């Protein structure tokens, strides 16, 4: 297995109940440096100091240019791309990365997509993304950016794309049971209209989360390997 102990990973967190979760846990298990910055901070770090940048999920919409922190986060992701630092965007983070790469983000025309779901993977996803089930929780959709390769989708649209060492996933590999239950509580009134409930989501989460953690660890290993391959040492 690749030695990741010299790697530095920056997580961009937007809200208290959307931390690095399983992805951050796996990075730490490898002995790599884990740093977490809030997107709303007055200033953000230089992405060139890291091997991997991971913008996380958010209740906000990545197409909303009125968000006071969005310009700084956009600048950080653009700087990472320019510096050839790998970006692993998750949900909101994948949507914003899509925009930075020239793609589009918009409200879902068929409503929210929420639940433990399998995604339809393409042959190009082999050895990188498993079909799942993954935790899916989004109200907006993104396009595969120009020049990128779609790796997974559902009937709602793109769920994963890759451009070089950059990867965006609409699903939530980082999601822990506590995180899912927090989101289910936040959207408790929305769930019955989607054919489920808080209690049903909680029960399914407890049955599914162990396998999801294993899949998240595998995906994190693969993302880290792609991030450090061919990268120069950043001190």
C-alpha contacts under 8 A as a table, 3 or more apart, distances in Angstrom:
res1	aa1	res2	aa2	distance
2	X	225	X	6.95
3	X	6	X	7.71
3	X	30	X	7.54
4	X	7	X	5.31
4	X	30	X	5.92
4	X	31	X	6.71
4	X	32	X	5.65
4	X	224	X	7.58
4	X	228	X	7.90
5	X	30	X	6.16
5	X	31	X	4.66
5	X	32	X	4.34
5	X	33	X	7.34
6	X	31	X	7.87
6	X	32	X	5.93
6	X	33	X	7.39
7	X	32	X	5.07
7	X	33	X	6.22
7	X	50	X	7.42
7	X	51	X	5.97
7	X	228	X	7.19
8	X	32	X	5.97
8	X	33	X	4.67
8	X	34	X	6.32
8	X	35	X	7.67
8	X	49	X	7.75
8	X	50	X	4.97
8	X	51	X	5.41
8	X	52	X	6.70
9	X	27	X	7.81
9	X	32	X	7.29
9	X	33	X	6.02
9	X	34	X	5.19
9	X	35	X	6.21
9	X	50	X	5.83
9	X	51	X	6.01
9	X	52	X	4.84
9	X	53	X	5.90
9	X	54	X	7.45
10	X	34	X	6.27
10	X	35	X	4.91
10	X	36	X	5.85
10	X	37	X	7.40
10	X	47	X	7.99
10	X	50	X	6.64
10	X	52	X	6.31
10	X	53	X	4.81
10	X	54	X	6.06
11	X	20	X	6.74
11	X	34	X	7.52
11	X	35	X	6.13
11	X	36	X	4.70
11	X	37	X	6.30
11	X	53	X	5.99
11	X	54	X	4.64
11	X	55	X	5.82
11	X	56	X	7.04
12	X	36	X	6.00
12	X	37	X	5.20
12	X	38	X	5.75
12	X	39	X	5.73
12	X	53	X	7.59
12	X	54	X	6.05
12	X	55	X	4.55
12	X	56	X	5.89
13	X	16	X	7.81
13	X	18	X	6.80
13	X	19	X	6.06
13	X	20	X	7.47
13	X	36	X	6.72
13	X	37	X	6.10
13	X	38	X	4.88
13	X	39	X	5.86
13	X	55	X	6.65
13	X	56	X	5.58
13	X	57	X	7.43
14	X	18	X	7.01
14	X	38	X	5.79
14	X	39	X	5.39
14	X	40	X	7.15
14	X	56	X	6.91
14	X	57	X	6.87
14	X	58	X	5.76
15	X	18	X	5.57
15	X	19	X	7.39
15	X	38	X	7.82
15	X	58	X	6.55
16	X	19	X	6.51
17	X	179	X	5.74
17	X	182	X	6.66
17	X	183	X	7.65
18	X	21	X	7.66
18	X	56	X	7.07
18	X	57	X	6.17
18	X	58	X	6.99
18	X	175	X	7.77
18	X	179	X	6.55
19	X	56	X	7.43
19	X	174	X	7.89
20	X	23	X	5.71
20	X	24	X	4.63
20	X	25	X	7.47
20	X	56	X	7.20
20	X	174	X	5.99
21	X	24	X	5.39
21	X	25	X	6.17
21	X	174	X	4.76
21	X	175	X	5.90
21	X	176	X	5.99
22	X	25	X	4.91
22	X	26	X	6.14
22	X	173	X	7.05
22	X	174	X	4.55
22	X	175	X	6.53
22	X	176	X	6.53
22	X	213	X	6.32
22	X	216	X	6.47
22	X	217	X	7.00
23	X	26	X	5.27
23	X	27	X	6.33
23	X	173	X	6.92
23	X	174	X	4.98
23	X	216	X	6.45
23	X	217	X	6.63
23	X	220	X	6.00
24	X	27	X	5.12
24	X	28	X	6.20
24	X	34	X	7.08
24	X	174	X	7.55
25	X	28	X	5.19
25	X	29	X	6.17
26	X	29	X	4.96
26	X	30	X	6.52
26	X	217	X	5.79
26	X	220	X	6.84
26	X	221	X	7.78
27	X	30	X	5.37
27	X	31	X	6.89
27	X	32	X	5.84
27	X	33	X	7.68
27	X	34	X	7.00
27	X	220	X	7.34
28	X	31	X	5.11
28	X	32	X	5.57
28	X	33	X	6.82
28	X	34	X	6.43
29	X	32	X	7.54
37	X	41	X	7.30
37	X	44	X	7.36
38	X	41	X	5.48
39	X	44	X	7.49
39	X	69	X	6.27
39	X	70	X	7.98
39	X	72	X	7.96
39	X	73	X	6.50
40	X	68	X	7.73
40	X	69	X	5.25
41	X	44	X	6.54
41	X	69	X	7.87
43	X	72	X	7.45
44	X	72	X	7.16
44	X	73	X	7.64
44	X	76	X	7.21
45	X	49	X	7.94
45	X	76	X	7.74
46	X	49	X	5.90
46	X	76	X	7.13
46	X	79	X	7.82
47	X	50	X	5.63
47	X	53	X	7.12
47	X	76	X	6.30
47	X	77	X	7.65
47	X	79	X	6.41
47	X	80	X	5.15
47	X	83	X	7.71
47	X	85	X	7.10
48	X	51	X	7.67
48	X	79	X	7.53
48	X	80	X	6.28
48	X	83	X	5.90
48	X	85	X	6.55
48	X	234	X	7.29
49	X	234	X	5.50
49	X	235	X	6.40
50	X	53	X	6.99
50	X	85	X	6.94
50	X	234	X	6.31
51	X	85	X	5.64
51	X	86	X	6.44
51	X	227	X	6.12
51	X	228	X	6.27
51	X	231	X	7.33
51	X	234	X	7.21
52	X	85	X	5.97
52	X	86	X	4.90
52	X	87	X	5.71
52	X	88	X	7.20
52	X	224	X	7.44
52	X	227	X	5.99
53	X	77	X	7.89
53	X	80	X	7.52
53	X	85	X	7.30
53	X	86	X	6.34
53	X	87	X	4.77
53	X	88	X	6.20
54	X	87	X	5.86
54	X	88	X	4.83
54	X	89	X	5.55
54	X	90	X	7.25
54	X	93	X	7.42
55	X	87	X	7.80
55	X	88	X	6.90
55	X	89	X	5.16
55	X	90	X	6.28
55	X	92	X	7.63
55	X	93	X	4.48
55	X	94	X	7.49
56	X	89	X	6.48
56	X	90	X	5.08
56	X	91	X	6.73
56	X	92	X	6.38
56	X	93	X	5.03
57	X	90	X	5.92
57	X	91	X	5.16
57	X	92	X	4.60
57	X	93	X	5.88
58	X	61	X	7.58
58	X	91	X	7.74
58	X	92	X	5.68
60	X	64	X	7.74
60	X	92	X	7.72
61	X	64	X	5.49
61	X	92	X	7.04
61	X	140	X	7.10
62	X	65	X	7.63
62	X	70	X	7.91
62	X	92	X	6.01
62	X	93	X	7.93
62	X	95	X	6.04
62	X	96	X	5.36
62	X	105	X	6.79
63	X	96	X	7.60
63	X	104	X	7.93
63	X	105	X	5.64
63	X	106	X	6.44
64	X	67	X	5.99
65	X	68	X	7.90
65	X	70	X	6.56
65	X	71	X	7.65
66	X	70	X	7.74
67	X	70	X	5.45
68	X	71	X	7.21
69	X	72	X	5.68
69	X	73	X	6.45
70	X	73	X	5.17
70	X	74	X	5.97
71	X	74	X	5.05
71	X	75	X	6.13
72	X	75	X	5.05
72	X	76	X	6.27
73	X	76	X	5.02
73	X	77	X	6.30
74	X	77	X	5.24
74	X	78	X	6.08
74	X	96	X	7.23
74	X	97	X	7.89
74	X	100	X	6.69
75	X	78	X	5.08
75	X	79	X	5.97
76	X	79	X	5.00
76	X	80	X	6.19
77	X	80	X	5.00
77	X	81	X	6.30
77	X	87	X	7.40
77	X	97	X	6.92
77	X	100	X	7.28
78	X	81	X	5.15
78	X	82	X	6.19
78	X	100	X	6.42
79	X	82	X	5.04
79	X	83	X	6.04
80	X	83	X	5.06
80	X	84	X	6.04
80	X	85	X	4.85
80	X	86	X	6.93
80	X	87	X	7.14
81	X	84	X	5.05
81	X	85	X	5.88
81	X	86	X	7.06
81	X	87	X	7.51
82	X	85	X	7.66
85	X	227	X	7.29
85	X	231	X	7.83
86	X	165	X	5.41
86	X	166	X	5.18
86	X	226	X	7.90
86	X	227	X	5.24
87	X	165	X	7.31
87	X	166	X	4.81
87	X	167	X	6.32
87	X	168	X	7.91
88	X	93	X	7.86
88	X	94	X	7.36
88	X	166	X	5.95
88	X	167	X	4.91
88	X	168	X	5.72
88	X	169	X	7.85
88	X	223	X	7.44
89	X	92	X	7.45
89	X	93	X	4.27
89	X	94	X	3.89
89	X	95	X	7.49
89	X	96	X	7.86
89	X	97	X	6.35
89	X	167	X	6.26
89	X	168	X	4.48
89	X	169	X	6.23
90	X	93	X	4.70
90	X	94	X	4.81
90	X	95	X	7.86
90	X	168	X	6.01
90	X	169	X	5.15
90	X	170	X	5.98
90	X	171	X	6.86
90	X	172	X	6.38
90	X	173	X	7.91
91	X	94	X	5.00
91	X	95	X	6.18
91	X	138	X	7.29
91	X	168	X	7.60
91	X	169	X	5.97
91	X	170	X	4.17
91	X	171	X	5.89
91	X	172	X	6.61
92	X	95	X	4.99
92	X	96	X	6.15
92	X	170	X	7.57
93	X	96	X	5.20
93	X	97	X	6.04
93	X	168	X	7.46
94	X	97	X	4.97
94	X	98	X	6.04
94	X	167	X	7.66
94	X	168	X	4.33
94	X	169	X	5.66
94	X	170	X	6.25
95	X	98	X	5.01
95	X	99	X	6.44
95	X	104	X	7.84
95	X	105	X	6.22
95	X	141	X	7.58
95	X	142	X	5.64
95	X	168	X	7.52
95	X	170	X	7.49
96	X	99	X	5.07
96	X	100	X	6.24
96	X	105	X	7.84
97	X	100	X	5.00
97	X	101	X	6.15
97	X	168	X	7.08
98	X	101	X	5.12
98	X	102	X	6.31
98	X	103	X	4.78
98	X	104	X	6.56
98	X	105	X	7.64
98	X	142	X	6.97
98	X	143	X	6.95
98	X	144	X	6.75
98	X	145	X	5.46
98	X	168	X	7.52
99	X	102	X	5.02
99	X	103	X	4.54
99	X	104	X	5.41
99	X	105	X	6.86
99	X	145	X	7.38
100	X	103	X	7.12
101	X	145	X	5.79
101	X	146	X	7.22
102	X	145	X	5.52
102	X	146	X	6.22
103	X	142	X	7.28
103	X	143	X	5.55
103	X	144	X	6.15
103	X	145	X	4.07
103	X	146	X	6.42
104	X	142	X	5.65
104	X	143	X	5.35
104	X	144	X	7.97
104	X	145	X	7.43
105	X	140	X	6.87
105	X	141	X	5.64
105	X	142	X	4.33
105	X	143	X	6.51
106	X	140	X	5.56
106	X	141	X	5.59
106	X	142	X	6.58
107	X	111	X	7.97
107	X	139	X	6.32
107	X	140	X	4.20
107	X	141	X	6.09
108	X	111	X	5.32
108	X	112	X	6.70
108	X	139	X	5.78
108	X	140	X	4.60
108	X	141	X	5.30
108	X	156	X	7.39
110	X	156	X	7.25
111	X	139	X	6.39
112	X	137	X	7.45
112	X	138	X	5.82
112	X	139	X	4.35
112	X	140	X	7.37
113	X	136	X	6.54
113	X	137	X	5.81
113	X	138	X	5.61
113	X	139	X	6.47
113	X	156	X	7.33
114	X	135	X	7.62
114	X	136	X	5.16
114	X	137	X	4.41
114	X	138	X	6.53
114	X	194	X	7.79
115	X	135	X	5.86
115	X	136	X	5.34
115	X	137	X	6.59
115	X	201	X	7.48
116	X	133	X	5.59
116	X	134	X	5.38
116	X	135	X	4.57
116	X	136	X	6.05
116	X	204	X	7.85
116	X	205	X	7.68
116	X	208	X	7.89
117	X	132	X	6.80
117	X	133	X	4.75
117	X	134	X	5.49
117	X	135	X	6.43
117	X	136	X	6.49
118	X	131	X	5.25
118	X	132	X	4.74
118	X	133	X	4.31
118	X	134	X	6.18
119	X	131	X	4.99
119	X	132	X	6.50
119	X	133	X	7.31
119	X	134	X	7.76
119	X	152	X	6.10
119	X	153	X	5.71
119	X	154	X	5.59
119	X	159	X	7.33
120	X	131	X	6.18
120	X	152	X	5.31
120	X	153	X	5.31
120	X	154	X	6.04
121	X	124	X	7.93
121	X	125	X	6.02
121	X	126	X	7.93
121	X	129	X	7.42
121	X	130	X	7.37
121	X	131	X	6.03
121	X	151	X	5.67
121	X	152	X	4.18
121	X	153	X	6.64
122	X	125	X	5.43
122	X	126	X	7.44
122	X	150	X	7.50
122	X	151	X	5.21
122	X	152	X	5.94
123	X	126	X	5.61
123	X	151	X	7.71
124	X	151	X	6.10
125	X	128	X	5.37
125	X	129	X	5.38
125	X	130	X	7.66
125	X	151	X	5.07
125	X	152	X	7.25
126	X	129	X	6.42
126	X	130	X	7.49
127	X	130	X	7.74
128	X	219	X	6.36
128	X	222	X	6.30
128	X	223	X	7.99
129	X	151	X	7.81
129	X	219	X	6.49
130	X	215	X	7.33
131	X	134	X	7.73
132	X	212	X	7.45
132	X	215	X	7.51
133	X	212	X	7.04
134	X	171	X	6.24
134	X	172	X	6.54
134	X	173	X	6.60
134	X	212	X	6.44
135	X	171	X	5.86
135	X	172	X	5.30
135	X	173	X	7.00
135	X	175	X	6.97
136	X	170	X	7.29
136	X	171	X	4.68
136	X	172	X	6.11
137	X	171	X	6.86
137	X	172	X	7.53
138	X	141	X	7.62
138	X	170	X	7.72
141	X	156	X	7.24
141	X	157	X	6.56
141	X	158	X	7.41
142	X	157	X	7.25
142	X	158	X	6.41
143	X	157	X	7.52
143	X	158	X	6.16
144	X	148	X	6.27
144	X	149	X	6.99
144	X	150	X	6.06
144	X	158	X	6.49
144	X	160	X	7.97
144	X	161	X	6.09
145	X	148	X	5.38
145	X	161	X	7.99
147	X	163	X	6.98
148	X	161	X	6.40
148	X	162	X	5.51
148	X	163	X	4.52
148	X	164	X	7.87
149	X	161	X	5.35
149	X	162	X	5.23
149	X	163	X	6.38
150	X	153	X	7.76
150	X	158	X	6.94
150	X	159	X	7.99
150	X	160	X	6.00
150	X	161	X	4.27
150	X	162	X	6.56
151	X	159	X	7.46
151	X	160	X	5.09
151	X	161	X	5.06
151	X	162	X	6.99
152	X	158	X	6.24
152	X	159	X	5.06
152	X	160	X	4.82
152	X	161	X	7.00
153	X	156	X	7.49
153	X	157	X	5.46
153	X	158	X	4.37
153	X	159	X	4.45
153	X	160	X	6.65
154	X	157	X	5.43
154	X	158	X	6.69
154	X	159	X	6.74
158	X	161	X	7.42
158	X	170	X	7.40
159	X	168	X	7.89
159	X	169	X	5.47
159	X	170	X	4.62
159	X	171	X	6.54
160	X	167	X	7.22
160	X	168	X	5.42
160	X	169	X	4.28
160	X	170	X	6.14
161	X	167	X	5.87
161	X	168	X	5.42
161	X	169	X	6.76
162	X	165	X	7.07
162	X	166	X	5.68
162	X	167	X	4.56
162	X	168	X	6.51
163	X	166	X	5.18
163	X	167	X	6.54
165	X	226	X	5.98
165	X	227	X	6.30
167	X	223	X	7.96
169	X	172	X	7.43
172	X	175	X	5.52
173	X	212	X	7.17
173	X	213	X	7.55
173	X	215	X	7.56
173	X	216	X	4.93
173	X	219	X	7.96
174	X	213	X	7.98
174	X	216	X	6.63
175	X	179	X	5.85
175	X	180	X	6.34
176	X	179	X	5.15
176	X	180	X	6.27
176	X	209	X	7.02
176	X	213	X	7.77
177	X	180	X	5.18
177	X	181	X	6.20
177	X	205	X	6.30
177	X	206	X	6.78
177	X	209	X	6.49
178	X	181	X	5.26
178	X	182	X	6.20
179	X	182	X	5.10
179	X	183	X	6.34
180	X	183	X	5.17
180	X	184	X	6.07
180	X	202	X	7.91
180	X	205	X	7.46
181	X	184	X	4.89
181	X	185	X	6.07
181	X	198	X	7.80
181	X	201	X	7.76
181	X	202	X	6.29
182	X	185	X	5.15
182	X	186	X	6.25
183	X	186	X	4.93
183	X	187	X	6.17
184	X	187	X	5.16
184	X	188	X	5.45
184	X	191	X	7.70
184	X	198	X	5.80
184	X	201	X	7.23
185	X	188	X	4.77
185	X	198	X	6.72
187	X	190	X	5.26
187	X	191	X	6.54
188	X	191	X	5.59
188	X	192	X	7.91
188	X	197	X	7.03
188	X	198	X	5.93
189	X	192	X	6.75
190	X	193	X	5.82
190	X	194	X	7.05
191	X	194	X	5.16
191	X	195	X	6.64
191	X	196	X	5.37
191	X	197	X	5.16
191	X	198	X	6.95
192	X	195	X	5.11
192	X	196	X	5.03
192	X	197	X	5.34
193	X	196	X	7.36
196	X	200	X	6.14
196	X	201	X	6.85
197	X	200	X	5.17
197	X	201	X	6.03
198	X	201	X	5.12
198	X	202	X	6.08
199	X	202	X	5.06
199	X	203	X	6.20
200	X	203	X	5.18
200	X	204	X	6.15
201	X	204	X	5.20
201	X	205	X	5.97
202	X	205	X	5.08
202	X	206	X	6.31
203	X	206	X	5.34
203	X	207	X	6.47
204	X	207	X	5.14
204	X	208	X	6.08
205	X	208	X	5.09
205	X	209	X	5.57
206	X	209	X	5.67
206	X	210	X	7.83
207	X	210	X	7.39
208	X	211	X	5.83
208	X	212	X	6.28
209	X	212	X	4.81
209	X	213	X	6.00
210	X	213	X	5.18
210	X	214	X	6.55
211	X	214	X	5.14
211	X	215	X	6.31
212	X	215	X	5.08
212	X	216	X	6.01
213	X	216	X	4.96
213	X	217	X	6.16
214	X	217	X	5.17
214	X	218	X	6.34
215	X	218	X	5.11
215	X	219	X	6.17
216	X	219	X	5.11
216	X	220	X	6.02
217	X	220	X	5.05
217	X	221	X	6.16
218	X	221	X	5.16
218	X	222	X	6.40
219	X	222	X	5.14
219	X	223	X	6.16
220	X	223	X	5.03
220	X	224	X	6.02
221	X	224	X	5.20
221	X	225	X	6.16
222	X	225	X	5.10
222	X	226	X	6.30
223	X	226	X	5.18
223	X	227	X	6.08
224	X	227	X	4.91
224	X	228	X	6.21
225	X	228	X	5.50
225	X	229	X	6.03
226	X	229	X	5.31
227	X	231	X	7.16
228	X	231	X	5.24
